[in-house]
Amino acid sequence: MRLQEIALELQDIFGKGNFFLELQDHGIAEQHYVNPQLMRMHNETGIELVCTNDVHYTYADDVDAHDILLCIQTGKKLSDENRMRYEGGQFYLKSEEEMAELFKYVPEAVENTHKIAERCNVEIEFGVTKLPAFDVPEEYGKNSWVYLNALCYEGLKKRYPDKTADVCVEDIIEQAKASIVADRKDVVIKGQRIRMIYSRDFLTSCQLSIQWDMSIIPDCVGLH
């Protein structure tokens, strides 16, 4: 009953017809148990159903390549038993016909995917990069890349004072300024290639969350 109460509360928040119970079937046994429970909740509460499918790769035969990619990302081997994997092997972009066949026992859930799509009113402007504004302090020349460099090395000096004693933040700032003038192509920070155009986005999206994380996990390296 507690789950029903939560579902009804969410429906009250979003409004009737704006909140759905989601059915999925990726060939995972647990989903075959959960889906009937969700259908029962639908019958008892009147909350509408919708069927969806997670998409992590485009085609069904991409499953092996995706599994290999997961191993690369997590530092595991295909032969490792206890590793991250996507059970079921059905996380690809399924066709309308496949979804209709998979959920033929609940056709209204399939139809609701179309109803939701019809309600979407989104215009996507291609070819334009839209990034949030980040107010870089004056002392860094209003240059987000210089500021990002300074934050990184200041964070390193705080976390590893003995190993970075010879690092001069002021010198790093000057080097960063020079590199901007000399070369605006790809640069490398902490093993990740990022483009200058995204330095503001990196500052905006990452800095605050990393600062919060560092207050919880002080042994990690970050911008703090």
N, C-alpha and C positions, 0 to 999 in steps of 0.2 A: 504493500500500500504506500510505503514511503516514496518509491519511485514514481508512482502515479501522482502523488502530491507534488513532487518536483516538476513532473511533466506538465501538469495543469498550471502550476505557478509560472512556468516558462511561457505557456500559451497565453496566460493573462498578461505577461510582460510584452510579448511581441504582438499579441492580438490573434484572435481566431483566424485560421487560414494562413497565418504567417509562420507557424511553427509545425514541424512535421516529425514523425517518428521514422528513422532511417533504417531501411533494410539493405543488407549487403550479403553477397554470396561469392566469396573468392575460393570456394572449395575447402573452406576451413570448417572442421567439425563443430566447433563452438558456435559458429554462426547459424548452423542448422538447429541448434538448441535455442539461441537467442531470438531468432526471427519469429517463431510461433508465440513467444512471450510478448513480443512487440505487437503482434497482430491481436493478441488477447487484450493488451492494453488499449489498442485502437478501438476494439469493440466495446470496451468498458468506459472509455473516456470520450470517444468521438474524435480524437486527434487524428488527423489524416496521416497516411503513410506515403513514403516516397522511397524508391529504390535507387541506389547509387553504386558506383564501382570505383574504388581507388585506382588511379592510373600512375604507375611508376615507370612504365616503359610502353612503347607504342604498339608493338605487335606481340602476339602470343609466343612466337619463337625467339623473342628477345629475352626470355626468362633466364637462360643460362648466362648470357652476357651480363645481365643485371646482377645475378648471383656472384659472378666474378668481381664485378665492380664493388659490391658490398664487402667482399673479402679484402680488396685493395684499400677501401676506405677505413675499414676497422682493423687492419693489420692481421687478418686471419687467413687460414688456408681452407680450401674447399673440403678437405678431409677432417677439419676440426668439427667435433660434435657439438660443443657448446659455443655457438657463435650466432650472430644475428642472421636471420634469414626470413624470407617472406613465404610462409607456408601456403600451400594451395596452388601456387604458380599461376594465378589468374589476375595479376595486377596490370593488365594491359587495357588498351582502349577498346572496349567491346562495342559491337554494332548495336543498332536499335533492335535488330532481329534477335541477336544473342540475348539481350536483356529481356526482351519480351518472352523468349522461351524459358529463360532462367526463372522468371517471376510470373509464369503463366497462371499460377494459383492466386495471384493478387494483381490483376490487370490495372486496377485503379492506381496502384503505386507507380506503375510504369507510366500511365497517363499523366500523373502529377508532375513527372519530370518535365514534360512538355509545357504544362501549365505554368510551372515556375519559370521556365525559360522565356515564355511569352511575357511575363511580368517584368523581366529585366529590361532596363532602359539604360544602356551603357554605350558611350561613344569613345572609342579608343583612337587616340591621335598617334599614328605611327611616325617614326623618324625623329621624334622629339624626346630628349632625355629630361625627365622631370624629377628633380631632387629637392629635398627640403633645404631651407636656408639655415646656415649655422653661423652665428655671430663670432668671428675670430677676433681675439683681442688685438688692439692697435699695435702692441709691442712686437707682434709677429707679422707686421706688415699686411694685416688682413689676408694673409695667405694661408689657406687651410692645410696645404701640404707641409709647409714649414711648421705649423702648429702641431700637426700630427706627429712629425718627427720628434719635436721637442717633448711631447707627452710620452712617447714611447721610451725615450732615453731617460726621462725623469723617473718614469715607472721602474725602469731597469735599475737605476741607481738606488731607489728606495728599497727594492726587493733584494738586490745583490750588491750592497755597498762595498764589499771587499773586492768583488770581481770587476766592478765598473768604476773604481776610484779614478782611473785615468781618463774617463769619459768626460768631456767638457760639453755641456749642453749648448753653450754659446757657440762653440766651434761647429757643433752639429747643425745648428740653425744656419750659420753662414754657409756650410757645405750644401745644405738643402737649397738655400737660395741660389747658389751657384749652379747646382744641378738643374734647377728649374729653368734657368736661362740657357744652359748648354743643351739640355735634352729633356723634352716633355713626353718622352715615350714611357714604356713600362718601367716601373721601379720595384724593388723587392724589399719587403719589411716582414721580418719574422717568418720567412719562407713562403709568403704568399704574394703573388704578383697582383698588384692593384694599379689602376690607372689614376692619374691625377684628378681626373674629372669626378672620381668617386670619393675623394678624400673628405669632402664635406659630408657626404652621405655616411661614410665610415664614422666620422666624428659624431654625427647626430644619432645614428642608430646603435652604435656600439659603446660609446664612452660611458653613458649613464648606466647602462645595464652592467657593464664590466665593473664600474665603480661600486655598484651595489653588490655584485658577486664577490668582489674583493673584500668587502666588509664582512661577508659571511664565510669566505674561504681565503684567509689571509696568506696561505702558503702558495697560492697560484700567482703567476706573473700576469700583470695587466696594466692598464692605464688607471692609475689610482692617484 
